[in-house]
Amino acid sequence: MKTFHLWAFAVVLLPLAALGCANNVPPQENAKATEARIKANLEKLDPEDRELAEEQKYCAVETTNRLGSMGKPIKMMIEDEPVFLCCKGCEKTAKQDPKQTLARVENLKVQAALAKLDPADRKLAEQQKFCANDTESRLGSMGAPVKVMVKDQPVFVCCGSCRKAVLKDPDKTLAAVKKLKAANASAAEERNEETHE
C-alpha cells in the first residue's frame, strides 16, 4: 500500500516539477512587493547589464516572466549579443534556435520602449511601426520613440537626431508616414487571414 502512495505522489509531483520556472514566483505577492523584489534582483547585475536587462524587461524564452522575478537574471551571449533569461532552466531553449531567440529579444525591447509612451501615442506609433525619417528603423528599437508634430499631425521618429530631418520637408514626411501606416495595416491584415485559414 505504501508503494502505491509513493508512486501516486511521484505521478503528481513530477509534472509539477517539469513546469519549471513559470511556477517559481511566490503566490499572492502584491504588486509593490513584486516590483521591490524585481528591482533588488536587477541591482545584482553590473550597471551596464542592468540597463540592458531593463531594456529587455522579460525573459527571452519565457516571455511572460519579468527579468528579476525569479532571482538575478541569467546573462548569456548569442551571436555576440547579450541575452537575459529569467533562470538557468531557459538556457538550453535559448541556444536551440539563436535567430529566434534574438528576434524575441528585439521584440521585447521594442515593446518595452513603446510601453513608455502614453496609450494614445503608443497606438499611433504601433500603426506607424517604423521611423518617419529612417524607414528601416523600427520604432522602439532605439528606446522610446520621439513624437514630433508635423503640420499638426503626430509623427514618430526612432531618436532625437531624426527630428530635424522630418521637419525639414513636412510633405515628404507625412507621405512617408502614410505609406508606413498602409504597409503596416496590410501586413496585419495578411497575418489575420493566415490565422483564420
Buried (B, 14 or more C-beta within 10 A) or exposed (E): EEEEEEEEEEEEEEEEEEEBBBEBBEEEEEEEEBBEBBEEBBEEBEEEBBEBBBBBBBBBBBBEBBBBBBBBBBBBEBEEEBBBBBBEBBBEBBEEEEEEBBEBBBBBBBBBBBEEBEEEBBEBBBBBBBBBBBBEBBBBBBBBBBBBEBEEEBBBBBBEEBBEBBBEEEEBBBEBBEEBBEBBEEEEEEEEEEEEE
